[in-house]
């Protein structure tokens, strides 16, 4: 919630650069708040967001670099599209997290939706590629941890998108706006769980036969990049949006 001055209540306007020795270097949990009058695009870089940006772009670079340094095949589109999809989904979370006023939330939700449209389109295309590829002889389904995690991730993120869209744009499906609002916090919480699942799927891909025999992406590099994404996203979680006070 913002004060009469337009400054979020969880931000100390007099603190400036005079952070105490006890104040965390990157701020307290949820401190990244969009200020009135500032461009919403700055939300992509507020607080610990640069850590998440570094992680997701490094992760994409690892995957794309591994793909483009080898001969391209039909399957190559699968990791390229999925990594691109995860990159856009990450932007969707980062742009919405710092919003707190009604107008900011409306704009943030629109951009959140647009980022997800692009990201989910890429993920759906990646799913189609792998399903077509698996139709060939000698391709077993759901044998590796990566394949199993991937299936669960695809299902959950598309369900997440449907629930998020209908909650906001067609609340009548839930019995009205008040009823829809009651489950928004569950949508937010499940979003973070889906993000972890997506990153775990990427990490598991570094143990697939294709990576071990062809791409040779380093396990540790993929894992470190994924951890960076979470290290940048998690500290920006606003507990107030879950109905939990900061002092709880």
BAFI-3210 file (N, C-alpha, C; in Angstrom, 3 decimals, decimal comma, padded with zeros to 6 digits):
// residues 248
n [1|2|3|4|5|6|7|8|9|10|11|12|13|14|15|16|17|18|19|20|21|22|23|24|25|26|27|28|29|30|31|32|33|34|35|36|37|38|39|40|41|42|43|44|45|46|47|48|49|50|51|52|53|54|55|56|57|58|59|60|61|62|63|64|65|66|67|68|69|70|71|72|73|74|75|76|77|78|79|80|81|82|83|84|85|86|87|88|89|90|91|92|93|94|95|96|97|98|99|100|101|102|103|104|105|106|107|108|109|110|111|112|113|114|115|116|117|118|119|120|121|122|123|124|125|126|127|128|129|130|131|132|133|134|135|136|137|138|139|140|141|142|143|144|145|146|147|148|149|150|151|152|153|154|155|156|157|158|159|160|161|162|163|164|165|166|167|168|169|170|171|172|173|174|175|176|177|178|179|180|181|182|183|184|185|186|187|188|189|190|191|192|193|194|195|196|197|198|199|200|201|202|203|204|205|206|207|208|209|210|211|212|213|214|215|216|217|218|219|220|221|222|223|224|225|226|227|228|229|230|231|232|233|234|235|236|237|238|239|240|241|242|243|244|245|246|247|248]
n.u [000,845|000,432|001,554|000,208|001,939|002,602|004,572|005,549|004,538|006,402|008,795|011,419|011,535|013,478|015,761|017,566|020,871|021,820|021,950|021,710|024,147|022,971|021,088|020,229|022,343|021,100|018,633|015,524|013,243|010,923|011,290|011,611|009,864|007,684|007,900|005,680|005,064|007,335|008,741|007,274|008,898|011,242|010,853|011,872|014,419|014,623|015,674|016,684|016,447|018,430|020,080|018,454|018,021|020,619|020,986|018,947|019,545|022,150|021,637|020,069|022,009|023,902|022,478|021,690|024,205|025,374|023,714|024,013|026,662|026,842|025,799|022,694|019,597|016,286|015,333|016,722|015,277|013,671|015,057|015,874|013,483|012,192|013,964|013,863|011,171|011,103|012,673|011,068|008,887|010,058|010,538|007,926|007,209|009,014|008,291|005,832|006,008|006,939|004,755|002,154|000,119|-003,296|-003,372|-000,770|-000,799|-002,697|-001,431|000,881|-000,197|-001,161|001,238|002,439|000,715|001,166|003,905|003,712|002,135|003,891|005,966|004,621|003,762|006,174|006,960|004,877|005,342|007,811|007,027|005,458|007,421|009,026|007,185|006,602|009,132|009,449|007,880|009,288|011,135|012,525|012,405|011,692|009,057|008,919|010,968|013,244|014,288|014,196|012,285|009,976|009,734|009,469|006,981|005,242|005,791|004,920|002,153|001,395|002,149|000,570|-001,973|-001,737|-001,618|-004,169|-005,843|-004,920|-005,561|-008,405|-009,198|-008,618|-009,732|-012,200|-013,845|-016,362|-016,588|-015,759|-017,635|-017,807|-016,064|-015,086|-014,897|-013,067|-010,817|-010,097|-008,634|-006,430|-004,002|-003,218|-002,755|-000,513|001,344|001,521|002,622|005,316|006,139|005,798|007,724|010,088|009,889|010,153|012,815|014,105|013,557|015,098|017,653|017,707|017,871|020,521|021,517|020,601|020,810|021,311|022,529|024,778|026,140|026,285|025,790|027,117|026,765|027,709|026,923|027,112|027,170|024,630|023,054|023,982|023,274|020,498|019,991|020,727|018,649|016,491|017,545|017,353|014,635|013,102|013,728|012,242|009,642|006,538|005,215|002,881|001,082|000,230|-001,313|000,118|001,705|004,619|005,843|005,244]
n.v [-001,193|002,285|005,420|008,749|010,271|008,825|007,003|003,699|001,940|000,200|001,282|003,350|006,703|008,451|007,107|006,774|006,543|005,816|003,305|001,180|-000,725|-003,064|-003,460|-005,489|-005,900|-005,972|-005,136|-005,589|-008,428|-008,145|-005,421|-004,153|-001,896|-000,349|003,043|005,872|007,416|006,484|004,618|001,565|-000,281|-000,201|-001,931|-004,338|-004,284|-003,572|-003,730|-006,951|-007,868|-007,644|-009,831|-012,018|-011,486|-011,755|-014,484|-015,776|-014,916|-015,843|-018,562|-018,948|-018,260|-020,289|-022,534|-021,794|-021,267|-023,812|-025,190|-023,837|-024,225|-026,661|-028,985|-028,126|-029,669|-031,088|-031,414|-029,460|-027,126|-027,501|-027,183|-024,532|-023,042|-023,600|-022,529|-019,851|-019,384|-019,703|-017,563|-015,335|-015,814|-015,427|-012,666|-011,845|-012,339|-010,657|-008,062|-007,638|-008,051|-005,720|-003,944|-002,038|-000,142|000,407|001,315|000,735|-002,018|-002,746|-002,025|-003,537|-006,117|-006,345|-006,270|-008,485|-010,442|-010,175|-010,818|-013,439|-014,533|-014,523|-016,098|-018,539|-019,270|-019,882|-022,013|-023,849|-024,340|-025,567|-027,877|-029,095|-029,621|-031,565|-033,607|-034,320|-035,157|-037,380|-039,239|-040,687|-043,765|-045,687|-043,851|-043,404|-042,573|-040,370|-041,442|-040,397|-038,289|-035,620|-035,636|-036,411|-034,368|-032,282|-032,794|-032,477|-029,809|-028,495|-029,044|-027,829|-025,113|-024,249|-024,641|-022,851|-020,471|-020,399|-020,253|-017,839|-015,985|-016,229|-015,614|-012,885|-011,620|-012,832|-013,007|-013,855|-016,534|-017,619|-016,984|-014,289|-011,095|-010,775|-013,396|-014,407|-012,903|-014,041|-016,282|-015,362|-015,138|-017,760|-018,321|-016,705|-017,913|-020,529|-019,878|-019,317|-021,832|-023,233|-021,938|-022,792|-025,482|-025,371|-024,459|-026,596|-028,570|-027,714|-027,951|-030,728|-031,450|-031,346|-033,781|-035,488|-037,906|-036,743|-034,323|-035,226|-036,686|-035,032|-032,066|-031,262|-029,479|-028,008|-029,402|-027,966|-025,308|-024,853|-025,313|-023,340|-020,984|-021,275|-021,157|-018,523|-017,180|-017,746|-016,595|-013,956|-013,530|-014,522|-012,894|-010,619|-011,155|-010,137|-010,369|-009,296|-009,516|-012,025|-011,987|-011,922|-010,366|-008,229|-008,441|-010,924]
n.w [000,000|-000,681|000,690|001,407|000,002|-002,131|-001,816|-001,253|001,713|002,770|002,194|003,175|002,986|003,815|004,057|001,914|000,802|003,201|004,486|007,282|009,134|009,743|007,811|005,068|002,205|-000,311|000,370|002,241|002,286|-000,295|-000,670|-003,128|-004,767|-007,032|-007,755|-007,724|-010,825|-012,027|-014,753|-015,683|-016,796|-015,438|-013,420|-014,153|-013,294|-010,671|-007,232|-006,431|-008,974|-011,100|-010,549|-011,089|-013,801|-014,791|-014,282|-015,875|-018,467|-018,745|-018,547|-020,858|-022,732|-022,369|-023,266|-025,902|-026,970|-026,859|-028,626|-031,124|-031,704|-032,744|-035,293|-036,633|-036,044|-036,473|-033,859|-032,495|-032,247|-030,050|-027,406|-027,884|-028,194|-025,748|-023,824|-024,561|-024,043|-021,242|-020,524|-021,227|-019,569|-017,102|-017,243|-017,147|-014,499|-013,130|-013,956|-012,821|-010,056|-008,425|-008,404|-006,771|-006,438|-007,561|-010,309|-011,165|-010,864|-012,773|-015,202|-014,906|-014,845|-017,447|-018,957|-017,826|-018,759|-021,552|-021,787|-020,949|-022,970|-025,151|-024,066|-023,418|-025,935|-027,152|-025,514|-026,011|-028,706|-028,467|-027,140|-029,121|-031,024|-029,704|-029,393|-032,021|-032,753|-031,108|-032,309|-034,096|-034,827|-032,123|-030,068|-026,869|-024,549|-021,765|-020,075|-018,899|-016,093|-016,916|-018,989|-017,609|-015,650|-017,433|-018,664|-016,478|-015,924|-018,300|-018,182|-015,727|-016,055|-018,166|-017,093|-015,002|-016,435|-017,619|-015,353|-014,226|-016,258|-016,463|-013,850|-013,680|-015,985|-016,476|-014,019|-013,304|-013,706|-011,380|-009,609|-009,247|-008,713|-006,062|-005,143|-006,966|-006,294|-003,895|-004,488|-005,756|-004,383|-004,193|-006,828|-007,252|-005,494|-006,554|-008,961|-008,417|-007,654|-010,041|-011,544|-010,282|-010,889|-013,672|-013,935|-012,706|-014,561|-016,727|-015,587|-015,247|-017,879|-018,502|-017,908|-019,800|-022,474|-024,937|-024,279|-022,849|-024,792|-027,014|-026,797|-024,417|-022,232|-019,185|-016,055|-013,628|-014,453|-015,567|-013,327|-011,501|-012,888|-012,854|-010,111|-009,648|-010,916|-009,192|-006,886|-007,500|-007,904|-005,684|-003,293|-003,881|-003,438|-002,262|000,783|001,693|-000,381|-000,131|001,973|004,293|006,920|007,161|009,577|010,430]
ca.u [000,000|001,209|001,153|-000,343|002,996|002,846|005,707|005,087|004,743|007,552|010,007|011,773|011,952|014,617|016,919|018,546|022,002|022,338|021,499|022,450|024,968|022,116|020,225|020,822|022,902|020,125|017,333|014,733|012,326|009,799|011,568|011,564|008,530|007,626|007,534|004,739|005,686|008,447|008,382|007,108|009,984|012,296|010,575|012,704|015,773|014,564|016,095|017,544|016,131|019,611|020,596|017,583|018,294|021,903|020,794|018,134|020,252|023,276|021,055|019,723|023,258|024,493|021,709|021,792|025,588|025,593|022,971|024,530|028,024|026,719|024,916|021,289|018,685|014,901|015,188|017,396|014,287|013,055|015,715|015,904|012,167|011,893|014,778|013,294|009,914|011,406|013,202|009,945|008,077|010,770|010,260|006,532|007,206|009,789|007,631|004,632|006,301|007,046|003,563|001,409|-001,084|-004,232|-002,980|000,441|-001,178|-003,373|-000,410|001,754|-000,916|-001,199|002,562|002,579|-000,050|001,826|005,129|003,325|001,667|005,090|006,656|003,840|003,775|007,458|006,927|003,970|006,054|008,824|006,324|005,078|008,651|009,469|006,191|006,839|010,411|009,283|007,134|010,229|011,485|013,570|012,262|010,790|008,429|008,907|011,884|014,243|013,744|013,929|011,022|008,882|009,608|008,989|005,544|004,571|005,955|004,013|000,770|001,156|002,262|-000,600|-003,079|-001,475|-001,982|-005,632|-006,432|-004,580|-006,338|-009,834|-009,383|-008,534|-010,564|-013,555|-014,054|-017,690|-016,426|-015,468|-018,702|-017,697|-014,739|-014,655|-014,503|-011,844|-009,710|-009,720|-007,662|-005,286|-002,763|-002,821|-002,193|000,833|002,197|001,752|003,502|006,706|006,388|005,947|009,032|011,098|009,746|010,729|014,277|014,531|013,485|016,284|018,806|017,660|018,234|021,975|021,848|020,025|021,773|021,651|023,515|026,008|026,842|026,385|025,909|028,134|026,566|028,181|025,855|027,261|026,851|023,175|022,511|024,322|022,432|019,125|019,978|020,767|017,295|015,721|018,139|016,882|013,174|012,531|013,758|011,298|008,286|005,862|004,377|001,580|000,202|-000,260|-002,057|001,042|002,365|006,075|006,306|004,835]
ca.v [000,000|003,508|006,500|009,889|010,835|007,930|006,133|002,477|001,953|-000,595|001,978|004,476|007,749|009,203|006,227|007,091|005,634|005,671|002,026|000,800|-001,924|-004,249|-003,596|-006,337|-005,148|-005,902|-004,750|-006,629|-009,149|-007,371|-003,990|-003,615|-001,382|000,656|004,366|006,591|008,238|005,787|003,687|000,194|-001,103|-000,248|-003,076|-005,462|-004,117|-003,125|-004,652|-008,087|-008,306|-007,877|-011,182|-012,904|-011,233|-012,386|-015,920|-016,282|-014,678|-016,787|-019,880|-018,958|-018,235|-021,625|-023,439|-021,367|-021,452|-025,242|-025,599|-023,239|-024,678|-028,013|-029,041|-027,987|-030,722|-030,741|-031,367|-028,278|-026,097|-027,770|-026,419|-023,105|-022,470|-023,711|-021,568|-018,538|-019,296|-019,502|-016,205|-014,405|-016,056|-014,769|-011,232|-011,654|-012,268|-009,505|-006,791|-007,502|-008,125|-004,473|-003,105|-002,035|000,679|-000,153|001,613|-000,038|-003,427|-002,937|-002,008|-004,696|-007,331|-006,379|-006,674|-009,865|-011,241|-010,148|-011,616|-014,848|-014,958|-014,832|-017,230|-019,764|-019,638|-020,544|-023,305|-024,736|-024,745|-026,530|-029,129|-029,695|-030,136|-032,802|-034,647|-034,779|-035,865|-038,656|-040,177|-041,504|-045,050|-045,701|-042,740|-043,757|-041,431|-040,194|-042,349|-039,645|-037,270|-034,410|-035,808|-036,445|-033,007|-031,445|-033,006|-031,834|-028,368|-028,056|-029,102|-026,850|-023,720|-023,913|-024,502|-021,598|-019,377|-020,374|-019,752|-016,430|-015,198|-016,224|-014,904|-011,438|-011,112|-013,389|-013,435|-014,449|-017,991|-018,010|-016,485|-012,846|-010,555|-011,038|-014,804|-014,574|-012,308|-014,922|-017,297|-014,734|-015,433|-019,130|-018,218|-016,165|-018,929|-021,626|-019,363|-019,506|-023,276|-023,590|-021,415|-023,723|-026,706|-025,111|-024,429|-027,970|-029,289|-027,325|-028,582|-032,158|-031,658|-031,485|-035,197|-036,297|-038,532|-035,784|-033,371|-035,926|-037,168|-034,040|-030,655|-031,141|-028,378|-028,368|-029,457|-026,925|-024,014|-024,779|-025,232|-022,026|-019,989|-021,449|-020,658|-017,066|-016,725|-017,795|-015,644|-012,632|-013,454|-014,809|-011,779|-009,563|-011,588|-009,290|-011,224|-008,663|-009,987|-013,347|-011,787|-012,135|-009,108|-008,310|-008,790|-012,296]
ca.w [000,000|-000,759|001,570|000,688|-000,851|-003,255|-001,508|-000,600|003,152|003,151|001,768|004,021|002,061|004,341|004,207|000,878|000,758|004,556|005,045|008,475|008,983|009,895|006,634|004,027|001,084|-001,394|000,908|002,892|001,406|-000,794|-000,698|-004,495|-005,031|-008,082|-007,274|-008,581|-011,851|-012,665|-015,817|-015,208|-017,326|-014,428|-012,545|-014,586|-012,756|-009,289|-006,181|-006,800|-010,342|-011,941|-010,312|-011,867|-015,217|-015,107|-014,295|-016,985|-019,727|-018,785|-018,837|-022,280|-023,501|-022,288|-024,123|-027,293|-027,394|-027,081|-029,823|-032,360|-031,980|-033,309|-036,459|-036,292|-036,470|-036,160|-032,401|-031,955|-031,949|-028,737|-026,337|-028,213|-027,899|-024,321|-023,077|-024,864|-023,308|-019,827|-020,401|-021,239|-018,373|-016,014|-017,362|-016,723|-013,030|-012,672|-014,242|-011,992|-008,618|-007,639|-008,463|-005,512|-006,551|-008,554|-011,692|-011,450|-010,992|-014,058|-016,250|-014,683|-015,235|-018,906|-019,428|-017,344|-019,717|-022,858|-021,674|-020,872|-024,293|-025,937|-023,450|-023,562|-027,356|-027,385|-024,818|-026,744|-029,922|-028,037|-026,857|-030,409|-031,636|-029,053|-029,648|-033,397|-032,759|-030,417|-033,143|-034,855|-034,212|-031,106|-029,127|-025,771|-023,890|-020,320|-019,384|-018,140|-015,180|-017,690|-019,709|-016,632|-015,134|-018,522|-018,827|-015,345|-016,099|-019,363|-017,699|-014,663|-016,493|-018,984|-016,148|-014,309|-017,341|-017,777|-014,111|-014,097|-017,226|-016,131|-012,591|-013,868|-017,073|-016,431|-012,627|-013,137|-013,685|-009,998|-008,763|-009,055|-008,464|-004,691|-005,050|-007,748|-005,538|-002,790|-004,904|-006,420|-003,661|-004,534|-008,174|-007,094|-004,863|-007,492|-010,012|-008,002|-007,679|-011,452|-011,979|-009,767|-011,679|-014,991|-013,802|-012,417|-015,832|-017,498|-014,939|-015,550|-019,279|-018,626|-017,719|-020,874|-023,379|-025,994|-023,764|-022,482|-025,979|-028,102|-026,424|-023,361|-021,295|-017,854|-015,055|-012,622|-015,055|-015,684|-011,972|-010,939|-013,564|-012,354|-008,728|-009,739|-011,236|-007,950|-005,944|-007,863|-007,871|-004,371|-002,341|-004,255|-003,117|-001,282|001,614|001,852|-001,442|000,269|003,207|005,410|007,270|007,190|010,921|010,753]
c.u [000,875|000,675|000,606|000,672|003,274|004,014|005,193|005,429|005,969|008,863|010,231|012,296|013,150|015,875|017,999|019,621|022,544|021,825|022,350|023,242|024,131|021,223|020,905|021,260|021,890|018,723|016,616|013,803|011,164|010,047|011,479|010,131|008,595|007,157|006,576|005,489|006,854|007,933|008,292|008,228|011,161|012,102|011,445|014,097|015,788|015,080|017,049|017,285|017,372|020,231|019,787|017,840|019,602|021,726|020,058|018,825|021,474|022,767|020,704|020,979|023,941|023,807|021,867|023,215|025,883|024,910|023,654|025,998|028,034|025,779|023,461|020,474|017,264|014,709|015,782|016,406|013,679|013,761|015,771|014,587|011,851|012,690|014,280|011,988|010,129|011,940|012,054|009,047|008,731|010,533|008,838|006,436|007,879|009,037|006,432|004,943|006,297|005,798|002,802|000,177|-002,003|-003,810|-001,729|000,092|-001,869|-002,365|000,500|001,102|-000,976|000,144|002,872|001,913|000,670|003,123|004,795|002,828|002,856|005,788|005,928|003,762|005,065|007,478|006,033|004,627|007,129|008,223|005,940|006,290|009,039|008,475|006,340|008,102|010,279|008,505|008,041|010,568|012,600|013,508|011,230|010,257|008,619|009,778|012,867|013,572|013,399|012,579|009,834|008,641|009,033|007,499|004,765|004,636|005,002|002,572|000,499|001,233|001,082|-001,854|-002,961|-001,925|-003,496|-006,298|-006,158|-005,397|-007,799|-010,113|-009,484|-009,560|-011,982|-013,858|-015,418|-017,625|-016,195|-016,543|-018,626|-016,290|-014,220|-014,180|-013,203|-010,635|-009,202|-008,681|-006,496|-003,991|-002,274|-002,225|-000,753|001,785|002,518|002,653|004,963|007,085|006,607|007,301|010,165|011,085|010,364|012,249|014,831|014,525|014,711|017,534|018,872|018,064|019,739|022,437|021,233|021,128|022,238|022,687|024,847|026,827|027,098|026,693|027,008|027,994|026,991|027,022|025,924|026,864|025,343|022,546|022,766|023,457|020,995|018,989|019,995|019,382|016,452|016,229|017,696|015,385|012,623|012,600|012,779|009,850|007,711|004,883|002,979|000,580|-000,338|-001,095|-001,216|001,739|003,856|006,597|005,990|006,019]
c.v [001,235|004,529|007,634|010,513|009,965|007,002|004,895|002,488|001,179|000,035|003,181|005,603|008,530|008,376|006,562|006,044|005,344|004,397|001,666|-000,462|-003,178|-004,479|-004,474|-005,506|-004,949|-005,545|-005,914|-007,292|-008,245|-005,883|-003,373|-003,203|-000,292|001,981|005,033|007,472|007,590|004,825|002,275|-000,710|-001,168|-001,410|-004,281|-005,408|-003,663|-004,186|-005,725|-008,592|-008,500|-009,264|-012,186|-012,736|-011,890|-013,895|-016,424|-016,047|-015,576|-018,177|-019,996|-019,002|-019,595|-022,560|-023,067|-021,544|-022,904|-025,702|-025,110|-023,564|-026,124|-027,946|-028,972|-029,133|-030,300|-030,558|-030,093|-027,188|-026,271|-027,007|-024,918|-022,428|-022,508|-022,714|-020,150|-018,334|-019,020|-018,099|-015,197|-014,587|-015,400|-013,260|-010,929|-011,530|-010,989|-008,190|-006,561|-007,406|-006,770|-003,597|-003,167|-001,144|000,073|000,096|000,841|-001,507|-003,705|-002,982|-003,221|-005,992|-007,463|-006,840|-008,117|-010,822|-011,317|-010,955|-013,108|-015,366|-015,364|-016,066|-018,543|-020,220|-020,375|-021,923|-024,308|-025,231|-025,771|-027,890|-029,843|-030,316|-031,470|-033,931|-035,191|-035,609|-037,259|-039,676|-041,085|-042,788|-044,896|-044,575|-043,110|-042,481|-041,506|-041,199|-041,593|-038,681|-035,975|-034,502|-035,766|-035,047|-032,073|-031,570|-032,304|-030,309|-027,831|-027,998|-027,985|-025,413|-023,319|-023,800|-023,183|-020,402|-019,258|-019,795|-018,256|-015,551|-015,104|-015,503|-013,401|-010,913|-011,660|-013,909|-014,069|-015,971|-018,513|-017,495|-015,003|-012,418|-010,882|-012,481|-015,059|-014,040|-013,230|-015,964|-016,700|-015,107|-016,856|-019,177|-017,706|-017,234|-020,051|-021,179|-019,557|-020,986|-023,744|-023,118|-022,336|-025,014|-026,535|-025,110|-025,826|-028,813|-028,988|-027,979|-030,073|-032,442|-031,844|-032,910|-036,079|-036,855|-037,553|-034,781|-034,062|-036,335|-036,097|-032,639|-030,390|-029,868|-028,847|-028,337|-028,251|-025,558|-023,812|-024,600|-023,851|-020,941|-020,061|-020,914|-019,130|-016,496|-016,674|-016,787|-014,223|-012,458|-013,562|-013,630|-010,654|-009,971|-010,695|-010,144|-010,642|-009,149|-011,389|-013,235|-012,004|-010,820|-009,313|-008,725|-010,210|-013,239]
c.w [000,000|000,231|000,731|-000,247|-002,052|-003,034|-000,799|000,880|003,584|002,685|002,656|003,155|002,533|004,402|003,204|000,827|002,146|005,203|006,251|008,227|009,093|008,675|005,591|002,833|-000,026|-000,907|001,556|001,893|001,007|-000,896|-002,092|-004,817|-006,091|-007,499|-008,253|-009,570|-012,555|-013,727|-015,261|-015,710|-016,363|-013,461|-012,890|-013,977|-011,310|-008,326|-006,662|-008,212|-011,214|-011,753|-011,124|-013,356|-015,631|-015,233|-015,519|-018,325|-019,864|-019,147|-020,314|-023,143|-023,509|-023,279|-025,593|-027,823|-027,712|-028,368|-031,090|-032,637|-032,471|-034,523|-036,001|-036,867|-036,097|-034,655|-031,804|-031,553|-030,561|-027,621|-026,620|-027,827|-026,409|-023,491|-023,319|-024,101|-021,845|-019,574|-020,340|-020,019|-017,150|-016,039|-016,884|-015,207|-012,546|-012,869|-013,320|-010,499|-007,897|-007,637|-007,143|-005,537|-007,606|-009,994|-012,092|-011,684|-012,323|-015,204|-016,137|-015,114|-016,752|-019,474|-019,016|-018,320|-021,067|-022,847|-021,655|-022,223|-025,161|-025,392|-023,636|-025,015|-027,703|-026,736|-025,534|-028,027|-029,593|-027,736|-028,152|-031,094|-031,030|-029,306|-031,067|-033,459|-032,145|-031,238|-033,958|-034,121|-033,184|-030,109|-028,065|-025,116|-022,378|-019,564|-018,493|-017,168|-015,912|-018,400|-018,751|-016,053|-016,197|-018,720|-017,715|-015,481|-017,160|-018,859|-016,698|-015,155|-017,378|-018,113|-015,383|-015,152|-017,494|-016,532|-013,950|-015,015|-016,811|-014,816|-012,812|-014,877|-017,079|-015,019|-012,386|-013,108|-012,271|-009,037|-008,484|-008,690|-007,064|-004,528|-005,812|-006,987|-004,440|-003,192|-005,669|-005,726|-003,942|-005,943|-008,093|-006,545|-005,832|-008,635|-009,673|-008,009|-009,110|-011,979|-011,521|-010,569|-013,062|-014,952|-013,509|-013,684|-016,694|-016,905|-015,271|-016,990|-019,461|-018,376|-018,799|-021,770|-024,447|-025,512|-023,461|-023,702|-027,034|-027,587|-025,401|-022,541|-019,905|-016,855|-014,125|-013,180|-015,149|-014,307|-011,364|-011,568|-013,055|-010,935|-008,719|-010,049|-009,959|-006,926|-006,246|-007,723|-006,451|-003,396|-002,661|-003,984|-002,029|-000,480|001,800|000,801|-001,168|001,541|004,439|005,691|007,348|008,548|011,309|010,676]
res [x|x|x|x|x|x|x|x|x|x|x|x|x|x|x|x|x|x|x|x|x|x|x|x|x|x|x|x|x|x|x|x|x|x|x|x|x|x|x|x|x|x|x|x|x|x|x|x|x|x|x|x|x|x|x|x|x|x|x|x|x|x|x|x|x|x|x|x|x|x|x|x|x|x|x|x|x|x|x|x|x|x|x|x|x|x|x|x|x|x|x|x|x|x|x|x|x|x|x|x|x|x|x|x|x|x|x|x|x|x|x|x|x|x|x|x|x|x|x|x|x|x|x|x|x|x|x|x|x|x|x|x|x|x|x|x|x|x|x|x|x|x|x|x|x|x|x|x|x|x|x|x|x|x|x|x|x|x|x|x|x|x|x|x|x|x|x|x|x|x|x|x|x|x|x|x|x|x|x|x|x|x|x|x|x|x|x|x|x|x|x|x|x|x|x|x|x|x|x|x|x|x|x|x|x|x|x|x|x|x|x|x|x|x|x|x|x|x|x|x|x|x|x|x|x|x|x|x|x|x|x|x|x|x|x|x|x|x|x|x|x|x|x|x|x|x|x|x]
***
